[in-house]
């Protein structure tokens, strides 16, 4: 059975911790509904059964120690159950196994960078194996951020000057959305990332820099063997999507949209609208033509090509883009006339 992106009012359950949190959540909702019906139902019953009647004299009630003991003991017992249950899930969520695969995470206005033990670095996407514990060790280069994966039910603040961590064992392959949940500036809402959960054979191929094929959104069906066989060597996505559209997707996925605009608005970095073919004044006072070489050099060596009036805060993307992605990105920027 294929899980959908949302099950009822909550996201799909991408980890065992998510299942445990949802069980506790459902228990609390059910308990709240039970006592709501009990209290409101009792009120309505008393209103109808004991309405004012001048001919009846109210009976004198002295109270009941047993009843008082019950309504003290029952809520206390329920609160203890909720506390123990919640603590057990919290403890499981915060104590990473000793054999967890460790990935370093750096938050920066307004993108996420991920570093792996094999020396690889990715931006805006973190690749993890399915059914294997993964620990994220996180820090920030500038301000407070928050790393939140709704389908995993985990969230952790990312603080400058110190390390924090979260761990998970992903059980659902595919792409899971991650958000920044601490307001960190103008493009806070654009500080997104994808957690790409790979099957064992895909994880092995990814670590060997081999093609892993298309990855669907979490909960969506994987392509059948017939579909995969029919697309081998044809690369239908490249044929069906223009180079400019591919570049727009790279622009979004690599976080360019967080610091640059395509409508003429200046953000942390200059707008890319109408950039190509113009003379750009650099911080050192020189003017350069914004052609293909300038765009590539600025992406790979941003500190050496800082535009006048802007701070040198852009990280390097050297080695983080394939030649195909670089070509598509330049084609997209050329189209922003």
KAFEN-V739089 format. One record per residue. N is the residue number from 1. RES is the residue in three letters. SS is DSSP state (H for helix, E for strand, C for the rest). NEAR is the number of other C-alpha atoms within 12 Angstrom. Layout:
# KAFEN-V739089
N|RES|SS|NEAR, N|RES|SS|NEAR
This chain:
# KAFEN-V739089
1|UNK|C|7, 2|UNK|C|17, 3|UNK|C|22, 4|UNK|C|22, 5|UNK|C|25, 6|UNK|E|19, 7|UNK|E|16, 8|UNK|C|11, 9|UNK|C|11, 10|UNK|E|20, 11|UNK|E|24, 12|UNK|C|33, 13|UNK|C|34, 14|UNK|C|41, 15|UNK|E|34, 16|UNK|H|27, 17|UNK|H|32, 18|UNK|H|31, 19|UNK|H|26, 20|UNK|H|26, 21|UNK|H|31, 22|UNK|H|30, 23|UNK|H|19, 24|UNK|H|24, 25|UNK|H|21, 26|UNK|H|17, 27|UNK|H|19, 28|UNK|H|21, 29|UNK|H|15, 30|UNK|H|15, 31|UNK|H|19, 32|UNK|H|17, 33|UNK|H|15, 34|UNK|H|14, 35|UNK|H|17, 36|UNK|H|14, 37|UNK|H|15, 38|UNK|H|14, 39|UNK|H|14, 40|UNK|H|15, 41|UNK|H|15, 42|UNK|H|15, 43|UNK|H|15, 44|UNK|H|14, 45|UNK|H|14, 46|UNK|H|13, 47|UNK|H|12, 48|UNK|H|12, 49|UNK|H|11, 50|UNK|C|16, 51|UNK|C|15, 52|UNK|C|12, 53|UNK|C|10, 54|UNK|C|8, 55|UNK|C|7, 56|UNK|C|9, 57|UNK|C|10, 58|UNK|C|11, 59|UNK|C|8, 60|UNK|C|6, 61|UNK|C|6, 62|UNK|C|7, 63|UNK|C|10, 64|UNK|C|10, 65|UNK|H|11, 66|UNK|H|10, 67|UNK|H|12, 68|UNK|H|12, 69|UNK|H|14, 70|UNK|H|13, 71|UNK|H|14, 72|UNK|H|14, 73|UNK|H|15, 74|UNK|H|15, 75|UNK|H|17, 76|UNK|H|14, 77|UNK|H|15, 78|UNK|H|19, 79|UNK|H|16, 80|UNK|H|14, 81|UNK|H|18, 82|UNK|H|24, 83|UNK|H|17, 84|UNK|H|15, 85|UNK|H|22, 86|UNK|H|23, 87|UNK|H|18, 88|UNK|H|18, 89|UNK|H|25, 90|UNK|H|24, 91|UNK|H|19, 92|UNK|H|23, 93|UNK|H|31, 94|UNK|H|21, 95|UNK|C|21, 96|UNK|C|23, 97|UNK|C|19, 98|UNK|C|12, 99|UNK|C|13, 100|UNK|C|23, 101|UNK|E|27, 102|UNK|E|29, 103|UNK|E|33, 104|UNK|E|33, 105|UNK|E|40, 106|UNK|E|41, 107|UNK|E|45, 108|UNK|E|38, 109|UNK|C|39, 110|UNK|C|45, 111|UNK|E|44, 112|UNK|E|41, 113|UNK|E|39, 114|UNK|E|35, 115|UNK|E|28, 116|UNK|C|25, 117|UNK|C|13, 118|UNK|C|16, 119|UNK|C|15, 120|UNK|C|23, 121|UNK|E|26, 122|UNK|E|34, 123|UNK|E|38, 124|UNK|C|42, 125|UNK|E|34, 126|UNK|E|39, 127|UNK|E|42, 128|UNK|E|41, 129|UNK|E|34, 130|UNK|C|29, 131|UNK|C|22, 132|UNK|C|28, 133|UNK|E|28, 134|UNK|E|33, 135|UNK|E|33, 136|UNK|E|38, 137|UNK|E|30, 138|UNK|E|34, 139|UNK|E|32, 140|UNK|E|31, 141|UNK|C|26, 142|UNK|C|20, 143|UNK|C|24, 144|UNK|C|30, 145|UNK|E|36, 146|UNK|E|39, 147|UNK|E|44, 148|UNK|E|30, 149|UNK|E|33, 150|UNK|H|30, 151|UNK|H|42, 152|UNK|H|37, 153|UNK|C|35, 154|UNK|E|37, 155|UNK|E|29, 156|UNK|E|33, 157|UNK|E|31, 158|UNK|E|36, 159|UNK|C|26, 160|UNK|E|22, 161|UNK|C|15, 162|UNK|C|18, 163|UNK|C|21, 164|UNK|E|27, 165|UNK|E|31, 166|UNK|E|38, 167|UNK|E|40, 168|UNK|E|40, 169|UNK|E|37, 170|UNK|E|38, 171|UNK|C|33, 172|UNK|C|38, 173|UNK|C|38, 174|UNK|E|39, 175|UNK|E|36, 176|UNK|E|40, 177|UNK|E|33, 178|UNK|E|30, 179|UNK|E|35, 180|UNK|E|36, 181|UNK|C|25, 182|UNK|C|25, 183|UNK|C|21, 184|UNK|C|30, 185|UNK|C|23, 186|UNK|C|20, 187|UNK|C|26, 188|UNK|H|28, 189|UNK|H|24, 190|UNK|H|31, 191|UNK|C|39, 192|UNK|E|37, 193|UNK|E|36, 194|UNK|E|37, 195|UNK|E|43, 196|UNK|E|34, 197|UNK|E|40, 198|UNK|E|35, 199|UNK|C|26, 200|UNK|H|19, 201|UNK|H|18, 202|UNK|H|25, 203|UNK|H|27, 204|UNK|H|18, 205|UNK|H|17, 206|UNK|H|24, 207|UNK|H|22, 208|UNK|C|14, 209|UNK|C|15, 210|UNK|C|12, 211|UNK|C|17, 212|UNK|C|24, 213|UNK|C|27, 214|UNK|C|24, 215|UNK|C|26, 216|UNK|C|24, 217|UNK|E|28, 218|UNK|C|34, 219|UNK|C|27, 220|UNK|C|20, 221|UNK|C|21, 222|UNK|C|23, 223|UNK|C|17, 224|UNK|C|11, 225|UNK|H|11, 226|UNK|H|10, 227|UNK|H|16, 228|UNK|H|18, 229|UNK|H|13, 230|UNK|H|13, 231|UNK|H|18, 232|UNK|C|16, 233|UNK|C|13, 234|UNK|C|14, 235|UNK|C|17, 236|UNK|H|16, 237|UNK|H|16, 238|UNK|H|19, 239|UNK|H|13, 240|UNK|H|12, 241|UNK|C|15, 242|UNK|C|19, 243|UNK|H|25, 244|UNK|H|25, 245|UNK|H|26, 246|UNK|H|26, 247|UNK|H|31, 248|UNK|H|29, 249|UNK|H|24, 250|UNK|H|31, 251|UNK|H|33, 252|UNK|H|30, 253|UNK|H|32, 254|UNK|C|37, 255|UNK|C|35, 256|UNK|H|39, 257|UNK|H|36, 258|UNK|H|35, 259|UNK|H|34, 260|UNK|C|30, 261|UNK|C|27, 262|UNK|C|27, 263|UNK|C|17, 264|UNK|C|16, 265|UNK|C|17, 266|UNK|C|20, 267|UNK|C|24, 268|UNK|C|25, 269|UNK|C|32, 270|UNK|C|30, 271|UNK|C|26, 272|UNK|C|32, 273|UNK|C|24, 274|UNK|C|23, 275|UNK|C|31, 276|UNK|C|26, 277|UNK|C|21, 278|UNK|C|19, 279|UNK|E|18, 280|UNK|E|28, 281|UNK|E|21, 282|UNK|E|25, 283|UNK|C|19, 284|UNK|C|17, 285|UNK|C|14, 286|UNK|C|15, 287|UNK|E|17, 288|UNK|E|26, 289|UNK|E|20, 290|UNK|C|27, 291|UNK|C|21, 292|UNK|H|24, 293|UNK|H|19, 294|UNK|H|29, 295|UNK|H|33, 296|UNK|H|29, 297|UNK|H|23, 298|UNK|H|30, 299|UNK|H|29, 300|UNK|H|23, 301|UNK|C|21, 302|UNK|H|25, 303|UNK|H|22, 304|UNK|H|22, 305|UNK|H|33, 306|UNK|C|33, 307|UNK|E|31, 308|UNK|C|21, 309|UNK|C|17, 310|UNK|C|23, 311|UNK|C|20, 312|UNK|C|22, 313|UNK|C|22, 314|UNK|C|31, 315|UNK|C|33, 316|UNK|C|26, 317|UNK|C|28, 318|UNK|C|21, 319|UNK|C|19, 320|UNK|C|26, 321|UNK|C|27, 322|UNK|C|18, 323|UNK|H|15, 324|UNK|H|17, 325|UNK|H|29, 326|UNK|H|33, 327|UNK|H|26, 328|UNK|H|29, 329|UNK|H|34, 330|UNK|H|35, 331|UNK|H|28, 332|UNK|H|32, 333|UNK|H|39, 334|UNK|H|27, 335|UNK|H|22, 336|UNK|C|23, 337|UNK|C|17
